[in-house]
């Protein structure tokens, strides 16, 4: 058997969480003794044992998230003048996480000790297996680096690979924290805005080719939030080619990769042959399994030098400490959460269809290109002739909270983002409130 003293001395030398994945593998081989709206809101008991993961999930159940420290339900004062709105803004879901996750968390809580953890090698293999089975991407466990979240990983990458004043490309309209992290770290935003045509959003490759020279990094959102695009292989190949041509590091935020809707398939950018080695892919179980509050994400970094620099920066910022419950939840989700996810995607497809029907029949002035992924609908109100202030005020008066499109940068004017990751009854109530808000608006 390996010498535990030598292993723990190595851990002490490198820092509790700075050790390599191979050392984690050694650690986990050491034997341990023992086993260590119109529908009323409902509470949920924590008594969940021996649940069959393949059984039918009741996504119609409306759970009461009020007074649970939910940003979405209890934190509306951040953006809205009143707080008695139906929240359809923050991108988390109003569904309970999979039973396998709840069981794993219950076991940890029942044990009652929440000391310093490390990430077991079984977590790394669970992630690698998930990527291979779900996304046809064969990775090495050594490529994985964990962090508290995608934005923490992006901030770490900025500090590791760029310097103050460097140019960093984004593609608006896009997830608004991208703007914030660049501003807070003194990086210059260069916008390669997406082009909207009659069929959807496209990358303007000619503009990208002109703007990449002199840039240090590009932040890519795949699938895209908020417009919902699943990028095709030819688009990804051209994007990677241009970044390689201009020697620009590509940070690919793929947090929505598991939430791909019918008829579409997510392709990890770095998985493509010839995509190049200067790509950092960031993913997480948080969107897929509704685990955002457990602060667990990972990056896939095949290049050893890039990976070492990222790890060094992460450790310098003391961002490499894992969340004990996040470890348990992530491993359980990636091991056993597939059947639950399949049911979720089917339910989300039904919600999306409900949006399409409602808008066509009752709000024809609101344009809508159905997303290919995510549970976020990017609604176009421009034909109704409302100013930003008028639109936001009417929505608030109708008691519904959406995300103002201008938050997502250029190209977001006149749009609102609606979260349909909720029971159908809540979605229907939200759409009816949007209809009430737009009552009397004249389509041009």
N, C-alpha and C positions, 0 to 999 in steps of 0.2 A: 504493500500500500504506500502511496505517496506520503511524505513526511508533513503532517499538518503544521509543525513548528516552522518549517521552511516556507510553507505557503503563506502562513499568517505574518511571518516576518516580511515577506515580499509585499503583502497587502499594506502593512504598516509603512513600509518604505515608500510605496507609490501613492499612498493616500487611499482612504477608504474606498473611493469609487474611481480611482484613476487607473486601476489595473486593466490588463488586456482581457479580451474575451477568452483566450486560451487559458489564462489563469482562473477565470470564472469556471471554465470547464473542469479544471482540477479541483476547485473548491467544492463543486457539486458532486464530485465522486467520493468525498469523505462521508462515511456512513454516520448517520445520526440514530440515536436510540429513540424509539417511539414514533408516533405519527403526530408528528406535530400538526258649458253653455246651455243647451236645452236638456242635456243629460247631466244629472247631479255629479258633483265631484266625489271621488272615492279616495279613502286612505288605503295604504298598502301595508300589510303585515310583513315583517322580516322573516317569518317562519316559512322558509323555502327549502325543502329537502328532497333529494332524489327526483328532481324534475326531469321529465323526458324532453330532451332538447328538440325533438322532431315533432312534438305535439303542436296543435294549432294554437297560435298566439292571438290573444284578444286585443288587437290594436285599437279597437273601438272604445275601450275603457278610458274614461276621462279621469285622470289622476289630479288631485288638488296640489298644485305646486306653490300656492300662495303661502307666504310666511315660512318659506324653507330656505331663505337666503339665495333664492334664484335670481340671478341678474335679469333674466328675461321677464319674470313675473313681479319681482319686488324691487327692481332697480330702474324703473322707467323714468324716474326723475332725472337721469343722466341726459336724456335727449328730449323728453316731452314735458310740457307745462303741467300736466295732470297725470295721475297714476292709476285711474280707474278705467284703463283701456284693456281691450283684448290684445295680448302681446303676440305679434307675428313678425317680430323683428330679429332678435338675437338668434344666431344659427345653432341652436341645439334643439333636440326633439322633445316632445311631450309624451314620450313613451318610456316605460321602464326598460332598463337594460336586460340583456338575455338572462334567463334563469341560471345558466352555467356561471355567469359573472356574479349574480347575486349569491349563489351557493358558495363560490370561492371567497367572496367578501364576508359572508356570514361566518365561515370557518375562521378567518383571520380575527374578526371581531370577537368571536366566542373565546378564542385563545386569550385575549385580553392584554397581550404584551405588544407594544408598538415601538420597539427599539430600532436601532440603526440596521437597515437591511443592505443586502447587495443583490444584484440582478442574477438570478440563477441561469445556468446555461440552457435549461429547459425553456426559458423565455426566448432566448435567441433562436433555438431550433423551431419553436412555435411560429415565430415571425417568418423565418426562412421558408418553412413549410407552407405557410399561408400565401406568401408571395409566389411560390412555385405553383401551387394548386390553383390559386385564384387569378393570378396575373401572368402565368407562364414565364416567370422571371426566376432563373436559378441564381441564387446569390450565395456567397460565403458568409458564415456567421461573423467572421473577422471584420467584415465590411460595416457592421452595425455599430452605431454610436447613439446612445440614448440621451434625451434632454427633457426638460419639463414640458415643452410645447413647441409647436412649429415656429411661433414668433420668437421664442427664446433661441431656437436653432438659427433662425435668420439673423437675429442680432449677433449671435456668436460668429456666424459666417462673415458678416460685415466687418467685425473687429479682427477676424483672423486673416482675411484675404484682401481687404481694402483699407484705405486710409481716409482721414477727413478731407473733404473736398472732391473725392473721387466721383465719377459719373456712374450711376447705376440705372439700368433700364427696367421699366415696368410697362404693362400693357393695360391702360385704362379703357373702360371703367373696370376697376379691380378692387379686391378686398382692401378696405381703407386702411387697416393697420400697416400695409406696405408703405404708404406715404408717411405714416407716423414714425416708423422705425428708421427710415432714411433721414427724416428731419431731425429726430432726436440724436442721431449719431453723426450729424454733420455731413451726410452724403448728398450729392446733387441728383435730383430726380430727372431722368430723361425718359420721356413718354413716347412709346411706340404704340399709339392708340389703335385699338381694334377697329376694323371697318365693318359697318352694318349695311348689308344689302338686303334684297327682298327675301333671301333664304336664311339669313342668320349672320353671325359674326365671323369675320375672317382676319387672319394676320396679314398686315401690310408688309410683305417681305422686302419690297423695294425700299420703303422707309426704314425698315430695320437694318438693312445693309448699309444705309447712309449714317445711321445713328450709333451703330456698334463701335466703329473706330474710336479709340480713346477711352472707352468704357472699361471698368474693372469687372463688373458683374451684371448679369441679367437675372431678374426674378420672374419666373414663369409659373403660372397658375394652371394646373392640369389635373383633373377637369377644372374648368374656369368658374370662379365665383366673382361676380354674380350672374354671368350670362349663360352658364350651364353648358358650355361647349365641351365635348369630348374630342380631343384633337386626333386627327387621322395620322397614320404612319408617315405619309408623304409630307405632311406639315411638320411633324416632329423631326424627320430626317433633315428637312431644309433648315429648320431652326437650329439644330445641332451643328449643321454644316457651317452656317453663318457665324455662330459663336466660335467654332474652331478656327474658321478663317481669320477672325479678328482677335483670336486668343482672349476671349471673354469667358470667365467662369459662369456656368449656368447653375442657378439654384432653382430646383424644380419642386414647388409646393404641390404635393399630390395627396393632400389630406382627404379629399373627396373621392379617392380612387375606387373605393368599394361601393360607392353609391351611384353606380351606373345603371341607367334605366333601360327598358326593353329595346333590344335591337342594337345596342351599342357595346363597345368593348374598350376598356381603358388599356393603354399601352404605356408602361413606364418608359420615360424618355431614354433613360440610361440603358434600357434593355435592348435597344435596337443595335444591330450590327453596324459598326462604323460611326456610332454616335459620339465617340471620343471619350476620354477619361476625365475631362474637367467638368464633371456633372455631379452635383450633390442632390440627392433625392430625399425629400422629407415627407414622412407619413406618420399616421397615428391611429389608434383605435377610437379616438374621442368622437369624431363625427359618426363613424360607422356604428358604434355600439353605445353612443350617448354617454361618454365617459369624460367629458371635458373637465369636470371638477376634480379628476384624479391626476392631472398634470403628468401625463406620460406620452412621449412621442419618440420617434427614432429617425435617424438619418442613415441612408445607405451610401457609403463613400468607398468605392472600389479602389481608388488611387491611394496608396499607402502614405505618400507625403502629404496630400490634402487631408487625409484622415488624422494623421499625427498632429498637424497644425490645428485642426478643429478641436481635437481632444485637449490639446494644451490650453487653448483659449477657454474652452468650457471649464476646465479645472481651475484656471486662473480666476474665473468669475464665480467659482464654487456653485456651478449650476449642474454638477454631475451627481448630486445626491438623489437617489431614487425615492419614489413614494411607495411605501410598503403596500398600501392598498392598490395603488396603480399597477404594481408588478403583478399582483394576484389577478386583478381584473383583466389586464392585457393578455396574460398567458391563457386564462380560461377562455377569453373571447376568441383568440386566434386558434386555440385547440378545438373548441367545441361550438363556436358561435355561428358556423356556416349555415345550418338549417334555419336558425332564427333570422339571419340576414336575408336569406332567400324569401322568406315570408314578408319581411319588411319591405323589400324591393317591390314585391307584388302589391302590397298595400299602397306604397307611395305612387305606383303607376296608376292605381285607381283614383287616388287623390288628384293626380295630375289631370286625368281624364275629366274629373268633376270640375276642375278649374276651366278647362277648355270649353265644356258645355255651358257653364255658367256665363262666361264672358261672351260666348257667341250668342246666347239667347237673351241675356239681360244687360250686358255692358259691351255692346259691339264697338263702342268708341275707344275701348281700351285694347290696344294691340298686344299680342303675346306670341312669342316664339317658344314653344315648349322646350324646356331644358333636356339635354341628353343625359345629364347626370346632376346630382345634388338634390336636395329637397327645397330648393329656392326658386321661386318664380320671379322673373324680371319683367315687370309690368310697365308698359309704355302708355302713359297718359297724355302724350303730347297733342293728340288730335282733339282733345277736349278743351284746349285753349286756356288752361288754368296756369296762373303763375305759380312759382314754387311756394310762395307764402300762402296763396289761396288753396292750393292742393293740400298742403300739410295741415292747414287750419281746418279744412273740411273733414279730413280723415280723423283728426283729434275730436272734432265735434261729434263725429259718428262713433266715437269710442273704439277706434281700432288703431294699433301701433304698427306701422310698417317702417322700413328703412328708406329714408330719403335718398334717391339716386345720386344726388350731388355729392354725397359722402364718398362715393366710389370714384370721384375724379371726373375729368373731361369725358363727355359722352354719357354721363349719368343724368343730365338735366332732363326733367320731365318723366323720369322713371321712378318706380318704387319697387323695393324688393320685399316679397312676401314669403314667409316660411310656411310650407305645407307639410312639415314633419310633425303632424298632430292628428288626433282622431278626426274622422270625417265630420262629426257634428261641430267641432270647433272650427274647422275649415269653412263649413257652410255658413256658420254664424259670422265669421270674419268677412267672407265674400258679400254677405248681405249688408254688412256695415259699410263696406266699400261702395256698394251700390247706393246705399242711402247717402253717403258722402257726395256721390257724383250726381245725385238726383237734380235734374234741371240743367245739367251741363249739356251744351249743344255741340254735337260733333261737327267739325268743319268739313 
